[in-house]
Amino acid sequence: MATHLVVRNIEPSVAQALEEAAARHGRSAEAEHREILRAALTRPARRSFKDVLTAMPDVGTDEDFDFRQP
């Protein structure tokens, strides 16, 4: 199902940046807008800090990282 979207009151500099990005990617401003929205809204879910920490490999004991001078 296609949905029409109208965006109003965009600053001229933002509209210009959209046009320039579209030209760099060889597509219309409308296609560039769709791609920007798709990329921003379909990112994978972020992992929690806890999940990142628990996924870290065990690389040694605390003593292995003790840098105090005797």
PDB file with one MODEL, atoms N, CA, C and O in Angstrom:
MODEL        1
ATOM      1  N   MET A   1       0.838  -1.172   0.000  1.00  0.00           N
ATOM      2  CA  MET A   1       0.000   0.000   0.000  1.00  0.00           C
ATOM      3  C   MET A   1       0.888   1.242   0.000  1.00  0.00           C
ATOM      4  O   MET A   1       1.668   1.451   0.929  1.00  0.00           O
ATOM      5  N   ALA A   2       0.771   2.046  -1.020  1.00  0.00           N
ATOM      6  CA  ALA A   2       1.551   3.284  -1.117  1.00  0.00           C
ATOM      7  C   ALA A   2       0.853   4.385  -0.336  1.00  0.00           C
ATOM      8  O   ALA A   2      -0.373   4.497  -0.345  1.00  0.00           O
ATOM      9  N   THR A   3       1.643   5.179   0.327  1.00  0.00           N
ATOM     10  CA  THR A   3       1.131   6.302   1.091  1.00  0.00           C
ATOM     11  C   THR A   3       1.781   7.569   0.563  1.00  0.00           C
ATOM     12  O   THR A   3       2.979   7.585   0.278  1.00  0.00           O
ATOM     13  N   HIS A   4       1.008   8.612   0.435  1.00  0.00           N
ATOM     14  CA  HIS A   4       1.536   9.901   0.001  1.00  0.00           C
ATOM     15  C   HIS A   4       1.926  10.700   1.227  1.00  0.00           C
ATOM     16  O   HIS A   4       1.206  10.725   2.225  1.00  0.00           O
ATOM     17  N   LEU A   5       3.059  11.343   1.141  1.00  0.00           N
ATOM     18  CA  LEU A   5       3.575  12.114   2.256  1.00  0.00           C
ATOM     19  C   LEU A   5       3.974  13.485   1.739  1.00  0.00           C
ATOM     20  O   LEU A   5       4.702  13.602   0.754  1.00  0.00           O
ATOM     21  N   VAL A   6       3.491  14.518   2.411  1.00  0.00           N
ATOM     22  CA  VAL A   6       3.838  15.889   2.056  1.00  0.00           C
ATOM     23  C   VAL A   6       4.573  16.491   3.240  1.00  0.00           C
ATOM     24  O   VAL A   6       4.101  16.429   4.375  1.00  0.00           O
ATOM     25  N   VAL A   7       5.726  17.072   2.968  1.00  0.00           N
ATOM     26  CA  VAL A   7       6.506  17.711   4.018  1.00  0.00           C
ATOM     27  C   VAL A   7       6.550  19.201   3.710  1.00  0.00           C
ATOM     28  O   VAL A   7       7.005  19.614   2.644  1.00  0.00           O
ATOM     29  N   ARG A   8       6.079  19.989   4.642  1.00  0.00           N
ATOM     30  CA  ARG A   8       6.018  21.436   4.440  1.00  0.00           C
ATOM     31  C   ARG A   8       7.021  22.150   5.332  1.00  0.00           C
ATOM     32  O   ARG A   8       7.538  21.592   6.300  1.00  0.00           O
ATOM     33  N   ASN A   9       7.278  23.399   4.974  1.00  0.00           N
ATOM     34  CA  ASN A   9       8.111  24.303   5.785  1.00  0.00           C
ATOM     35  C   ASN A   9       9.533  23.774   5.988  1.00  0.00           C
ATOM     36  O   ASN A   9      10.083  23.858   7.086  1.00  0.00           O
ATOM     37  N   ILE A  10      10.114  23.237   4.933  1.00  0.00           N
ATOM     38  CA  ILE A  10      11.503  22.794   4.977  1.00  0.00           C
ATOM     39  C   ILE A  10      12.397  23.989   4.652  1.00  0.00           C
ATOM     40  O   ILE A  10      12.139  24.735   3.707  1.00  0.00           O
ATOM     41  N   GLU A  11      13.439  24.156   5.440  1.00  0.00           N
ATOM     42  CA  GLU A  11      14.371  25.247   5.200  1.00  0.00           C
ATOM     43  C   GLU A  11      14.996  25.082   3.819  1.00  0.00           C
ATOM     44  O   GLU A  11      15.265  23.959   3.393  1.00  0.00           O
ATOM     45  N   PRO A  12      15.228  26.179   3.122  1.00  0.00           N
ATOM     46  CA  PRO A  12      15.839  26.095   1.796  1.00  0.00           C
ATOM     47  C   PRO A  12      17.171  25.341   1.790  1.00  0.00           C
ATOM     48  O   PRO A  12      17.470  24.628   0.832  1.00  0.00           O
ATOM     49  N   SER A  13      17.964  25.490   2.836  1.00  0.00           N
ATOM     50  CA  SER A  13      19.256  24.798   2.889  1.00  0.00           C
ATOM     51  C   SER A  13      19.071  23.277   2.976  1.00  0.00           C
ATOM     52  O   SER A  13      19.868  22.523   2.419  1.00  0.00           O
ATOM     53  N   VAL A  14      18.024  22.831   3.673  1.00  0.00           N
ATOM     54  CA  VAL A  14      17.749  21.401   3.773  1.00  0.00           C
ATOM     55  C   VAL A  14      17.260  20.870   2.425  1.00  0.00           C
ATOM     56  O   VAL A  14      17.670  19.794   1.990  1.00  0.00           O
ATOM     57  N   ALA A  15      16.391  21.622   1.774  1.00  0.00           N
ATOM     58  CA  ALA A  15      15.899  21.219   0.455  1.00  0.00           C
ATOM     59  C   ALA A  15      17.055  21.155  -0.541  1.00  0.00           C
ATOM     60  O   ALA A  15      17.113  20.247  -1.370  1.00  0.00           O
ATOM     61  N   GLN A  16      17.970  22.114  -0.461  1.00  0.00           N
ATOM     62  CA  GLN A  16      19.136  22.118  -1.345  1.00  0.00           C
ATOM     63  C   GLN A  16      20.024  20.914  -1.066  1.00  0.00           C
ATOM     64  O   GLN A  16      20.512  20.278  -2.000  1.00  0.00           O
ATOM     65  N   ALA A  17      20.236  20.597   0.188  1.00  0.00           N
ATOM     66  CA  ALA A  17      21.060  19.442   0.554  1.00  0.00           C
ATOM     67  C   ALA A  17      20.427  18.150   0.040  1.00  0.00           C
ATOM     68  O   ALA A  17      21.136  17.246  -0.400  1.00  0.00           O
ATOM     69  N   LEU A  18      19.105  18.060   0.093  1.00  0.00           N
ATOM     70  CA  LEU A  18      18.400  16.891  -0.432  1.00  0.00           C
ATOM     71  C   LEU A  18      18.616  16.775  -1.937  1.00  0.00           C
ATOM     72  O   LEU A  18      18.894  15.688  -2.445  1.00  0.00           O
ATOM     73  N   GLU A  19      18.488  17.886  -2.646  1.00  0.00           N
ATOM     74  CA  GLU A  19      18.700  17.894  -4.097  1.00  0.00           C
ATOM     75  C   GLU A  19      20.133  17.472  -4.439  1.00  0.00           C
ATOM     76  O   GLU A  19      20.349  16.706  -5.378  1.00  0.00           O
ATOM     77  N   GLU A  20      21.103  17.969  -3.679  1.00  0.00           N
ATOM     78  CA  GLU A  20      22.498  17.644  -3.945  1.00  0.00           C
ATOM     79  C   GLU A  20      22.789  16.173  -3.663  1.00  0.00           C
ATOM     80  O   GLU A  20      23.504  15.521  -4.425  1.00  0.00           O
ATOM     81  N   ALA A  21      22.233  15.648  -2.566  1.00  0.00           N
ATOM     82  CA  ALA A  21      22.417  14.223  -2.249  1.00  0.00           C
ATOM     83  C   ALA A  21      21.780  13.359  -3.326  1.00  0.00           C
ATOM     84  O   ALA A  21      22.348  12.345  -3.733  1.00  0.00           O
ATOM     85  N   ALA A  22      20.594  13.763  -3.791  1.00  0.00           N
ATOM     86  CA  ALA A  22      19.912  13.018  -4.846  1.00  0.00           C
ATOM     87  C   ALA A  22      20.758  12.991  -6.108  1.00  0.00           C
ATOM     88  O   ALA A  22      20.875  11.949  -6.752  1.00  0.00           O
ATOM     89  N   ALA A  23      21.342  14.109  -6.464  1.00  0.00           N
ATOM     90  CA  ALA A  23      22.180  14.179  -7.664  1.00  0.00           C
ATOM     91  C   ALA A  23      23.414  13.290  -7.521  1.00  0.00           C
ATOM     92  O   ALA A  23      23.807  12.609  -8.468  1.00  0.00           O
ATOM     93  N   ARG A  24      24.023  13.297  -6.331  1.00  0.00           N
ATOM     94  CA  ARG A  24      25.197  12.441  -6.102  1.00  0.00           C
ATOM     95  C   ARG A  24      24.852  10.967  -6.250  1.00  0.00           C
ATOM     96  O   ARG A  24      25.671  10.174  -6.715  1.00  0.00           O
ATOM     97  N   HIS A  25      23.647  10.607  -5.856  1.00  0.00           N
ATOM     98  CA  HIS A  25      23.230   9.200  -5.908  1.00  0.00           C
ATOM     99  C   HIS A  25      22.489   8.847  -7.195  1.00  0.00           C
ATOM    100  O   HIS A  25      22.063   7.706  -7.375  1.00  0.00           O
ATOM    101  N   GLY A  26      22.336   9.809  -8.078  1.00  0.00           N
ATOM    102  CA  GLY A  26      21.705   9.551  -9.369  1.00  0.00           C
ATOM    103  C   GLY A  26      20.232   9.221  -9.288  1.00  0.00           C
ATOM    104  O   GLY A  26      19.742   8.369 -10.030  1.00  0.00           O
ATOM    105  N   ARG A  27      19.524   9.882  -8.400  1.00  0.00           N
ATOM    106  CA  ARG A  27      18.082   9.657  -8.280  1.00  0.00           C
ATOM    107  C   ARG A  27      17.364  10.973  -8.044  1.00  0.00           C
ATOM    108  O   ARG A  27      17.989  12.005  -7.800  1.00  0.00           O
ATOM    109  N   SER A  28      16.070  10.920  -8.119  1.00  0.00           N
ATOM    110  CA  SER A  28      15.270  12.122  -7.908  1.00  0.00           C
ATOM    111  C   SER A  28      15.280  12.498  -6.430  1.00  0.00           C
ATOM    112  O   SER A  28      15.621  11.686  -5.569  1.00  0.00           O
ATOM    113  N   ALA A  29      14.900  13.743  -6.154  1.00  0.00           N
ATOM    114  CA  ALA A  29      14.801  14.181  -4.755  1.00  0.00           C
ATOM    115  C   ALA A  29      13.761  13.349  -4.020  1.00  0.00           C
ATOM    116  O   ALA A  29      13.934  13.042  -2.841  1.00  0.00           O
ATOM    117  N   GLU A  30      12.694  12.985  -4.697  1.00  0.00           N
ATOM    118  CA  GLU A  30      11.661  12.158  -4.071  1.00  0.00           C
ATOM    119  C   GLU A  30      12.215  10.777  -3.710  1.00  0.00           C
ATOM    120  O   GLU A  30      11.957  10.270  -2.618  1.00  0.00           O
ATOM    121  N   ALA A  31      12.970  10.173  -4.619  1.00  0.00           N
ATOM    122  CA  ALA A  31      13.572   8.863  -4.347  1.00  0.00           C
ATOM    123  C   ALA A  31      14.605   8.965  -3.223  1.00  0.00           C
ATOM    124  O   ALA A  31      14.716   8.068  -2.388  1.00  0.00           O
ATOM    125  N   GLU A  32      15.353  10.057  -3.212  1.00  0.00           N
ATOM    126  CA  GLU A  32      16.335  10.265  -2.145  1.00  0.00           C
ATOM    127  C   GLU A  32      15.631  10.408  -0.798  1.00  0.00           C
ATOM    128  O   GLU A  32      16.080   9.853   0.205  1.00  0.00           O
ATOM    129  N   HIS A  33      14.548  11.140  -0.779  1.00  0.00           N
ATOM    130  CA  HIS A  33      13.753  11.325   0.438  1.00  0.00           C
ATOM    131  C   HIS A  33      13.245   9.970   0.938  1.00  0.00           C
ATOM    132  O   HIS A  33      13.317   9.680   2.132  1.00  0.00           O
ATOM    133  N   ARG A  34      12.734   9.146   0.027  1.00  0.00           N
ATOM    134  CA  ARG A  34      12.259   7.813   0.412  1.00  0.00           C
ATOM    135  C   ARG A  34      13.388   6.981   1.012  1.00  0.00           C
ATOM    136  O   ARG A  34      13.200   6.308   2.026  1.00  0.00           O
ATOM    137  N   GLU A  35      14.554   7.032   0.386  1.00  0.00           N
ATOM    138  CA  GLU A  35      15.688   6.237   0.882  1.00  0.00           C
ATOM    139  C   GLU A  35      16.146   6.715   2.252  1.00  0.00           C
ATOM    140  O   GLU A  35      16.471   5.900   3.116  1.00  0.00           O
ATOM    141  N   ILE A  36      16.176   8.025   2.457  1.00  0.00           N
ATOM    142  CA  ILE A  36      16.556   8.570   3.767  1.00  0.00           C
ATOM    143  C   ILE A  36      15.571   8.099   4.839  1.00  0.00           C
ATOM    144  O   ILE A  36      15.979   7.663   5.915  1.00  0.00           O
ATOM    145  N   LEU A  37      14.295   8.190   4.545  1.00  0.00           N
ATOM    146  CA  LEU A  37      13.279   7.736   5.506  1.00  0.00           C
ATOM    147  C   LEU A  37      13.394   6.236   5.765  1.00  0.00           C
ATOM    148  O   LEU A  37      13.321   5.794   6.912  1.00  0.00           O
ATOM    149  N   ARG A  38      13.572   5.457   4.701  1.00  0.00           N
ATOM    150  CA  ARG A  38      13.691   4.003   4.845  1.00  0.00           C
ATOM    151  C   ARG A  38      14.887   3.659   5.727  1.00  0.00           C
ATOM    152  O   ARG A  38      14.769   2.846   6.643  1.00  0.00           O
ATOM    153  N   ALA A  39      16.031   4.269   5.456  1.00  0.00           N
ATOM    154  CA  ALA A  39      17.241   3.979   6.230  1.00  0.00           C
ATOM    155  C   ALA A  39      17.091   4.385   7.692  1.00  0.00           C
ATOM    156  O   ALA A  39      17.544   3.673   8.588  1.00  0.00           O
ATOM    157  N   ALA A  40      16.462   5.519   7.928  1.00  0.00           N
ATOM    158  CA  ALA A  40      16.311   6.011   9.297  1.00  0.00           C
ATOM    159  C   ALA A  40      15.319   5.194  10.108  1.00  0.00           C
ATOM    160  O   ALA A  40      15.468   5.053  11.321  1.00  0.00           O
ATOM    161  N   LEU A  41      14.317   4.663   9.447  1.00  0.00           N
ATOM    162  CA  LEU A  41      13.232   4.013  10.186  1.00  0.00           C
ATOM    163  C   LEU A  41      13.280   2.496  10.185  1.00  0.00           C
ATOM    164  O   LEU A  41      12.477   1.860  10.868  1.00  0.00           O
ATOM    165  N   THR A  42      14.187   1.906   9.447  1.00  0.00           N
ATOM    166  CA  THR A  42      14.247   0.437   9.404  1.00  0.00           C
ATOM    167  C   THR A  42      15.565  -0.094   9.937  1.00  0.00           C
ATOM    168  O   THR A  42      15.970  -1.204   9.590  1.00  0.00           O
ATOM    169  N   ARG A  43      16.233   0.674  10.766  1.00  0.00           N
ATOM    170  CA  ARG A  43      17.471   0.210  11.383  1.00  0.00           C
ATOM    171  C   ARG A  43      17.173  -0.941  12.332  1.00  0.00           C
ATOM    172  O   ARG A  43      16.092  -1.005  12.916  1.00  0.00           O
ATOM    173  N   PRO A  44      18.124  -1.844  12.487  1.00  0.00           N
ATOM    174  CA  PRO A  44      17.917  -2.918  13.457  1.00  0.00           C
ATOM    175  C   PRO A  44      17.808  -2.354  14.871  1.00  0.00           C
ATOM    176  O   PRO A  44      18.337  -1.282  15.166  1.00  0.00           O
ATOM    177  N   ALA A  45      17.134  -3.071  15.716  1.00  0.00           N
ATOM    178  CA  ALA A  45      16.974  -2.623  17.098  1.00  0.00           C
ATOM    179  C   ALA A  45      18.338  -2.512  17.762  1.00  0.00           C
ATOM    180  O   ALA A  45      19.213  -3.351  17.547  1.00  0.00           O
ATOM    181  N   ARG A  46      18.509  -1.489  18.557  1.00  0.00           N
ATOM    182  CA  ARG A  46      19.776  -1.305  19.267  1.00  0.00           C
ATOM    183  C   ARG A  46      19.889  -2.318  20.387  1.00  0.00           C
ATOM    184  O   ARG A  46      18.906  -2.655  21.046  1.00  0.00           O
ATOM    185  N   ARG A  47      21.096  -2.793  20.590  1.00  0.00           N
ATOM    186  CA  ARG A  47      21.338  -3.719  21.693  1.00  0.00           C
ATOM    187  C   ARG A  47      21.516  -2.928  22.979  1.00  0.00           C
ATOM    188  O   ARG A  47      22.035  -1.812  22.968  1.00  0.00           O
ATOM    189  N   SER A  48      21.088  -3.506  24.068  1.00  0.00           N
ATOM    190  CA  SER A  48      21.255  -2.832  25.352  1.00  0.00           C
ATOM    191  C   SER A  48      22.722  -2.890  25.768  1.00  0.00           C
ATOM    192  O   SER A  48      23.486  -3.724  25.283  1.00  0.00           O
ATOM    193  N   PHE A  49      23.096  -2.001  26.663  1.00  0.00           N
ATOM    194  CA  PHE A  49      24.464  -1.981  27.178  1.00  0.00           C
ATOM    195  C   PHE A  49      24.793  -3.316  27.836  1.00  0.00           C
ATOM    196  O   PHE A  49      25.903  -3.828  27.690  1.00  0.00           O
ATOM    197  N   LYS A  50      23.840  -3.872  28.549  1.00  0.00           N
ATOM    198  CA  LYS A  50      24.032  -5.164  29.211  1.00  0.00           C
ATOM    199  C   LYS A  50      24.316  -6.253  28.172  1.00  0.00           C
ATOM    200  O   LYS A  50      25.212  -7.074  28.370  1.00  0.00           O
ATOM    201  N   ASP A  51      23.562  -6.267  27.072  1.00  0.00           N
ATOM    202  CA  ASP A  51      23.777  -7.265  26.028  1.00  0.00           C
ATOM    203  C   ASP A  51      25.158  -7.137  25.400  1.00  0.00           C
ATOM    204  O   ASP A  51      25.805  -8.142  25.104  1.00  0.00           O
ATOM    205  N   VAL A  52      25.608  -5.908  25.198  1.00  0.00           N
ATOM    206  CA  VAL A  52      26.942  -5.688  24.634  1.00  0.00           C
ATOM    207  C   VAL A  52      28.013  -6.206  25.595  1.00  0.00           C
ATOM    208  O   VAL A  52      28.952  -6.883  25.175  1.00  0.00           O
ATOM    209  N   LEU A  53      27.874  -5.890  26.867  1.00  0.00           N
ATOM    210  CA  LEU A  53      28.867  -6.333  27.853  1.00  0.00           C
ATOM    211  C   LEU A  53      28.902  -7.849  27.975  1.00  0.00           C
ATOM    212  O   LEU A  53      29.979  -8.441  28.034  1.00  0.00           O
ATOM    213  N   THR A  54      27.745  -8.477  28.012  1.00  0.00           N
ATOM    214  CA  THR A  54      27.728  -9.939  28.178  1.00  0.00           C
ATOM    215  C   THR A  54      28.197 -10.666  26.922  1.00  0.00           C
ATOM    216  O   THR A  54      28.547 -11.844  26.991  1.00  0.00           O
ATOM    217  N   ALA A  55      28.212  -9.997  25.795  1.00  0.00           N
ATOM    218  CA  ALA A  55      28.689 -10.621  24.562  1.00  0.00           C
ATOM    219  C   ALA A  55      30.210 -10.538  24.424  1.00  0.00           C
ATOM    220  O   ALA A  55      30.781 -11.171  23.536  1.00  0.00           O
ATOM    221  N   MET A  56      30.865  -9.774  25.282  1.00  0.00           N
ATOM    222  CA  MET A  56      32.324  -9.645  25.206  1.00  0.00           C
ATOM    223  C   MET A  56      32.986 -10.953  25.631  1.00  0.00           C
ATOM    224  O   MET A  56      32.546 -11.590  26.587  1.00  0.00           O
ATOM    225  N   PRO A  57      34.037 -11.353  24.925  1.00  0.00           N
ATOM    226  CA  PRO A  57      34.715 -12.602  25.288  1.00  0.00           C
ATOM    227  C   PRO A  57      35.505 -12.446  26.573  1.00  0.00           C
ATOM    228  O   PRO A  57      35.893 -11.338  26.942  1.00  0.00           O
ATOM    229  N   ASP A  58      35.739 -13.546  27.245  1.00  0.00           N
ATOM    230  CA  ASP A  58      36.551 -13.565  28.455  1.00  0.00           C
ATOM    231  C   ASP A  58      38.007 -13.557  28.008  1.00  0.00           C
ATOM    232  O   ASP A  58      38.470 -14.510  27.381  1.00  0.00           O
ATOM    233  N   VAL A  59      38.728 -12.493  28.325  1.00  0.00           N
ATOM    234  CA  VAL A  59      40.102 -12.353  27.838  1.00  0.00           C
ATOM    235  C   VAL A  59      41.145 -12.434  28.949  1.00  0.00           C
ATOM    236  O   VAL A  59      42.319 -12.160  28.699  1.00  0.00           O
ATOM    237  N   GLY A  60      40.764 -12.788  30.123  1.00  0.00           N
ATOM    238  CA  GLY A  60      41.736 -12.904  31.206  1.00  0.00           C
ATOM    239  C   GLY A  60      41.141 -12.534  32.541  1.00  0.00           C
ATOM    240  O   GLY A  60      39.946 -12.267  32.665  1.00  0.00           O
ATOM    241  N   THR A  61      42.000 -12.525  33.531  1.00  0.00           N
ATOM    242  CA  THR A  61      41.554 -12.180  34.881  1.00  0.00           C
ATOM    243  C   THR A  61      41.908 -10.730  35.170  1.00  0.00           C
ATOM    244  O   THR A  61      42.644 -10.096  34.413  1.00  0.00           O
ATOM    245  N   ASP A  62      41.380 -10.212  36.267  1.00  0.00           N
ATOM    246  CA  ASP A  62      41.672  -8.831  36.646  1.00  0.00           C
ATOM    247  C   ASP A  62      43.173  -8.623  36.844  1.00  0.00           C
ATOM    248  O   ASP A  62      43.694  -7.551  36.538  1.00  0.00           O
ATOM    249  N   GLU A  63      43.869  -9.637  37.350  1.00  0.00           N
ATOM    250  CA  GLU A  63      45.300  -9.520  37.595  1.00  0.00           C
ATOM    251  C   GLU A  63      46.065  -9.312  36.286  1.00  0.00           C
ATOM    252  O   GLU A  63      47.120  -8.677  36.282  1.00  0.00           O
ATOM    253  N   ASP A  64      45.551  -9.834  35.191  1.00  0.00           N
ATOM    254  CA  ASP A  64      46.210  -9.655  33.892  1.00  0.00           C
ATOM    255  C   ASP A  64      46.241  -8.192  33.477  1.00  0.00           C
ATOM    256  O   ASP A  64      47.061  -7.796  32.649  1.00  0.00           O
ATOM    257  N   PHE A  65      45.362  -7.398  34.043  1.00  0.00           N
ATOM    258  CA  PHE A  65      45.257  -6.002  33.647  1.00  0.00           C
ATOM    259  C   PHE A  65      45.686  -5.051  34.750  1.00  0.00           C
ATOM    260  O   PHE A  65      45.396  -3.856  34.681  1.00  0.00           O
ATOM    261  N   ASP A  66      46.367  -5.555  35.761  1.00  0.00           N
ATOM    262  CA  ASP A  66      46.842  -4.741  36.864  1.00  0.00           C
ATOM    263  C   ASP A  66      48.160  -4.101  36.474  1.00  0.00           C
ATOM    264  O   ASP A  66      49.178  -4.789  36.388  1.00  0.00           O
ATOM    265  N   PHE A  67      48.161  -2.785  36.233  1.00  0.00           N
ATOM    266  CA  PHE A  67      49.336  -2.087  35.757  1.00  0.00           C
ATOM    267  C   PHE A  67      50.057  -1.311  36.863  1.00  0.00           C
ATOM    268  O   PHE A  67      50.939  -0.501  36.580  1.00  0.00           O
ATOM    269  N   ARG A  68      49.688  -1.555  38.098  1.00  0.00           N
ATOM    270  CA  ARG A  68      50.357  -0.847  39.196  1.00  0.00           C
ATOM    271  C   ARG A  68      51.815  -1.259  39.272  1.00  0.00           C
ATOM    272  O   ARG A  68      52.143  -2.434  39.109  1.00  0.00           O
ATOM    273  N   GLN A  69      52.684  -0.305  39.516  1.00  0.00           N
ATOM    274  CA  GLN A  69      54.113  -0.583  39.642  1.00  0.00           C
ATOM    275  C   GLN A  69      54.400  -1.107  41.044  1.00  0.00           C
ATOM    276  O   GLN A  69      53.839  -0.603  42.018  1.00  0.00           O
ATOM    277  N   PRO A  70      55.269  -2.115  41.160  1.00  0.00           N
ATOM    278  CA  PRO A  70      55.598  -2.667  42.510  1.00  0.00           C
ATOM    279  C   PRO A  70      56.418  -1.701  43.332  1.00  0.00           C
ATOM    280  O   PRO A  70      56.773  -2.005  44.471  1.00  0.00           O
TER     281      PRO A  70
ENDMDL
END
